[in-house]
Amino acid sequence: MTQQAEASQPRIPLQDRLRQLLDGPVALDKRALLGTLYAEVSRYETLAYAAGWNDALATVRRGPRRDDDA
């Protein structure tokens, strides 16, 4: 999935998404459940990492802060 497609999806808090997976209508065996949980957590980590980079790049583009002059 592309980054734009990821961004266009509604953001469900991780805890709610995990609850959906655990309480969902389809019973998963342990391996399938762990694989699904791992994929969900990895996706959230990737989104958080990308957001951090976007914040850092935006800060760099704004230029250095002049706190020392104040």
C-alpha positions in Angstrom: 0.0 0.0 0.0 1.3 3.4 -0.8 2.0 6.1 1.7 -0.9 8.2 0.4 -3.3 5.3 0.6 -2.1 4.7 4.2 -2.7 8.4 5.1 -6.2 8.4 3.6 -7.4 5.5 5.8 -9.1 6.4 9.0 -6.8 6.1 12.0 -8.0 3.6 14.6 -6.0 3.7 17.9 -3.8 0.6 18.2 -5.5 -0.6 21.3 -8.9 -0.5 19.6 -7.5 -2.3 16.5 -6.0 -5.0 18.7 -9.3 -5.4 20.5 -11.1 -5.8 17.2 -8.6 -8.5 16.2 -9.0 -10.3 19.5 -12.8 -10.1 19.8 -13.5 -10.3 16.1 -16.0 -12.8 14.5 -13.2 -15.0 13.1 -11.4 -17.1 15.6 -7.7 -17.2 14.7 -5.2 -19.8 15.8 -2.3 -18.7 17.9 0.2 -18.4 14.9 -2.3 -16.5 12.8 -3.2 -14.2 15.7 0.5 -13.5 16.5 1.2 -12.9 12.8 -1.7 -10.5 12.5 -0.7 -8.6 15.7 2.9 -8.4 14.5 1.7 -6.9 11.2 -0.5 -4.4 12.9 2.1 -3.2 15.4 4.7 -3.0 12.6 2.3 -0.8 10.5 1.8 1.5 13.4 5.5 1.7 14.1 6.1 2.5 10.4 3.5 5.3 10.5 5.0 6.7 13.7 8.5 6.6 12.3 7.4 8.4 9.1 5.5 11.0 11.1 8.7 11.6 13.1 10.7 12.1 10.0 8.1 14.4 8.5 8.2 16.5 11.7 12.0 16.6 11.6 12.1 17.6 8.0 9.6 20.4 8.5 11.7 21.7 11.4 14.8 21.7 9.2 13.0 23.5 6.4 11.9 26.3 8.8 15.6 27.0 9.5 17.4 27.3 12.8 15.6 28.8 15.8 17.0 32.0 17.2 16.5 31.2 20.9 20.0 32.5 21.8 19.1 36.1 20.6 16.1 36.4 22.9 
